[in-house]
């Protein structure tokens, strides 16, 4: 990901559209005046990883209950 040298927004590439719509300058003017966009390697912190795991839509217990209900319907 790249970081805009003017506003700091993260994006896949610094585009002319972003520069004109946000900063009223062309990409070339932004690079000449503020420098090249900085490459940022996104890192996931432990807290974010734990939040992702805990906020999953279907947990293991949900899956197990659904499987047990399906098995009981098939046996009848």
N, C-alpha and C positions, 0 to 999 in steps of 0.2 A: 504494500500500500504506500501511496505517496501522500505527503502532507503539503498543503498549499502554503507557500512562503508568506502569504499576506494574512489569511484568516485562520490557518491551521487546520482546515477541514481535511479529513482523510478521504482519499479516493483512489481508484485504480490507476488513474493517469490524470495529470493536469491538462485539462482540455481548454481550447479556445472558448467554448461555450461557457464554462465555469468562470473564466477570467472576465469575459465581457459582461455576463449577467450579474456577477457578484461585485466586480471591482471596476467595471467600466474601462478596462484596458484589454488589449490583446494579450495572448499568451507570451508573445515575444517581449512586450513592454513589461509584463510581470517578471519574467526571467531576467531581463536587463536591469530592472530597478530593485528587485528583491532577492534575486538569486534563484538557482534551480530548486525544484521541490525536493524535500528530504525524503529518502526512503525509510519507511518505518516498518519494522517487523513486528506484527501483532503478537503479543504474549498473553496467555491466559493465566491469570492468577488463581491460586487455590480456591479463594472465595467464589470466584466466578464459576469454576468447574463444579464446586459443590452446589451452587445455585442451579446450574443446568441439570445436574443429576436429580435434585429434589423437585424441580418444577416440570419434570416429564409428565406428559398427559396420561400415560398408562404405566402404572407401576407393576411390579411383579405380582403383588397380591391381587390386583385387578385382573390380570391375565389368568392366574390360578383359579379364581372364583368363576370366571367365565368358562374356563375349561371344564371345571367340575359340573357346572350347570349344563353344559352341552353333553357331557358324558351321561348325566342322569336322564336327559331327554332321549338319548339314543337307546338306552337299555329298556325303556318302557315299550 
